[in-house]
Amino acid sequence: MPCLVSPSSKPNWSPVWLICVLLGLSSIHILAKDVPSVPQQVSLSANMLTQQLSISWLGGAATTFDLIILRTELNETVFYETVSVAVNQVSGQHQWNWTSVEPLECTSLSIRIRSRDGQATSEWSNTEILQGNDLPSNEKFQMYPQDRVAPVGANTTFCCIVEEGKFFGTITYGTIAMNTTRLSRRTYATTAVNQGPTNSTGTNVFCQNNLKTGMTGTVVFVGYPPLPSDFVCETRDLISAVCQWNPGRDTHLYGKRRTRYSLNNRTCASGSLLQQNECSVDQWEGNWKLVAVNHLGQYSLTDSAELSHRVHPLAPAHLTSVVNEWNATLQWRWTYKGYSSLALDCQVELTSEGYKTRRTFSGVGLQSVVLSDLYPDEDYSVRVRCGAQQNHWKWGTWSDSFSFRTNTYVPDSPDVWMWMNRDNTGQVVWKLLTRRQRHGQITGYEVTLWSPEENLQHTETFSPDTSVAPINLTQFATFSSDKVIATVIAKNADGVSQPASVLLPLRLTDVEPLAVSRAYYTDSGFPLFWQSDANATCGYVVEWHDASCTWDCAVEWIKVAAGNTNVSIESANFQPGVRYTFSLYSCSSEAPELLQRWQGYTQELVPSSSVQLSTRQQDRTDIVLTWGEIPLANRRGFLLGYNIYISNGSHLTLLASLSDLESRTYTVKGFSYKDSYKFIVKAYTSAGEDTGGTSSITLKPYTDWLILEILTSLGITTLFLSIMTFICYKKRKWVKKAFYPDIPEPKLPGDWSRTQGPLDLKPSPHSMVHVVEKPDWDSNKEALVVIPEEDEDDERQGTGDEPVDTDEPTSLRYYNQVVDERPIRPFFPDSSASSASSLDSARTDVTYTGIQTSGSSLVFQLDPQGSSEGLQPQADLSVSYGGGGGGAGYRPQIQARAQSDDLDLASHEPFLEPQATSAGGYKPQSSWHMDSPVEAGESDGLAPSLGSPTSVASTQFLLPDGEEQEDKKRQPSSSAASWFSSLLSSTKP
């Protein structure tokens, strides 16, 4: 505790002062005893390869120390930690190891240590410096570490010491420029992280100055530690041991860095990479240890076994053979004598035509085997290996290959089939013998056709490369037998084969066609199935060929044993897009019988050709499309139907899809007139459509329709006329009365049927008719001339054209002229007969009295030169009457003043009345004043008045009034009147 002295008190050097001094000295001593001692004799030991620094010092009893490591030049702390280090009881020193990230050569390091006891620490020890290679005295361009070996995935720090007086540039790892850290005035460092395995030459790391005038570098090798496997030892000579192992993964370390092996502490040479290495021991030891070591670590394996359990025989040597046609003896030798007493199993690998088979043989010290079931004239290659029968370890090494060839022999019987056409022609076909079947070089084939019943045969020889023999069985068809047997034999230098035969039917009978089934191709071919047939005593034959072939087809076939009812057909000749027909035949003592048939494709394609499309117009707006059938060879698939398109410029529009293959016509309706259209018809299979057949058409006026319109119009017109005719027929009396009234028939008093005599007419009070008979009628006269009675004597003198007005009787002279041969319609037959008898003379003079002319006398004279033209239109004007002379008619013509009887007044034009034409009756061409015959009939019972001439068959006036004639001229034409006249005439009762 402190000693306090009052200033006012007097000095007292009593024991109090003594106690205070003693207490102070005691405190100093206690503090001195609590401070740790400073570490002494600090020493450094560096391992540059492992970059490890070993620090040792004397630190007394302390076990805890503070350790600091600094980069000397830059005074940067690299490591500062408190570490526990036990004292070495022998040397009394403390030692601690520190591993540096950077190589210890990169720069100088300063190390100091102090002791620690809890919170109390000693003073720092003297600084110990580990000199780096960046001292000014070392002016070289340097890089560390050199040729470092690192494991895959590790990080490695490289440092570059720039030469004195230069400036740092870059550090490059392989091809990558690295980021760097400055460690000292001349030293720079970089770290490569997660390094991958390098190749055999490692990865280059180099450093350049800033001017790239100097460069230094190093190489790093990155790989794996050794990891061998499958270590095993065996014997081959029954004495020594051979140990083998698998080196495992590639360590990527080569040369002096490679993995080294030792077997039972004996060094072994390593083998090639990734291959089993081996190491031999002269004597079998039973136990072995393998140690593998490289720069990154080591690995060891062990094995143990008895000798008899690890026998691995060597390869047989010096192989020889003794060959025959069907077998061969193979011989060899052993390298070591110990094999002669060893029970062995040996394998012989036999190779022929690319096929390999293995046969196993057993025996003690086996040195030869017999190879049976070989093929004549065939090359074989063999090799042999053996293994121990007891405690079999593994098969020995294969011997070298040895080849031999068997001897020749007679060929096998060929496989024969046939193809028959309908005209007794066809072909016998056979399969060319393979190398194993011909047993030597084939010299030819011999084909024989023979009839067992007729004992007739024909033989022909073919070349070795021929497999088809054309046949013509016409000569056999004349015999009663309907069977011909074809026999084929093969020949070589050793002889002929057994004959192969097939029965050829002479007369093919027409049978109902079999239904064709669909066959589908699979990876194993065309699978075919059928029902068993009792007649198939020797099996079945399945043939196939191109379905488009019908004559002398290239046929293939396969024979199926009896009892089998399915087969899968595969051929190297199958082609996609080709339809094949498969036919199943039964095999028996008779001719082959067709049982079933299939068709199929290995692969369906789109058709190779298109349909032939044609178009035609139907009606006005309909178009009929017609197309042909695609040939079978061009279909390349089963047709499913037809798609019909119309082209609309750049795209197609589907009109219809027809699935009926038999229907190859289609009608498209409702198109516009005068437009052009393009149609496309495409056939399609399961693979798609073909390119399509095209056809264009332009709609034109339809002629048939025009004709139909005309016919329709004519039909309507005909129907209308028929209806009108029917109506007119039903109303004929009204029509006749309205349009064609009856003309009264002449009613003459007296009996007209008596003998012809002079016409006796009583003169009427107004006129008188004188009938003058003149038998000398001139046939050349063409008309009747009216001659007035008072001028009759002066008719050759001419009186001019003055009007005549007189009440004196006028004499008219009539000349009969034949103009129509039609008979008159006789209302009264007796009257007609009397008229005919009284008017039978060639010329009749009639004298009229009291006839008033309207003016001048009219002369109706036809031109003699134009008589044919003048008479032709007058044919309808004639009036027929029943009388002699064949019922000829006449046309009266009036001439008041004629110059002569010859009527040569050609200057006057004839005048025809339309009314006379239409009525078909007789009317003299003049104007008259009609006097009613009815009135005359009513007075005194006299004959009708002759003031107007009348027809023989009519009581009407023959010469009506001129005004009435003009009105009648305006009536309908004569043709219509003639038609009605004929109609009404035919209906008259």
Order of alpha helices (4+ residues) and beta strands (2+ residues): alpha-beta-beta-beta-beta-beta-beta-beta-beta-beta-beta-beta-beta-beta-beta-beta-beta-beta-beta-beta-beta-beta-beta-beta-beta-beta-beta-beta-beta-beta-beta-beta-beta-beta-alpha-beta-beta-beta-alpha-beta-beta-beta-beta-beta-beta-beta-beta-beta-beta-beta-beta-alpha-beta-beta-beta-beta-beta-beta-alpha-alpha-beta-beta-alpha-beta-alpha-alpha-alpha-alpha-alpha
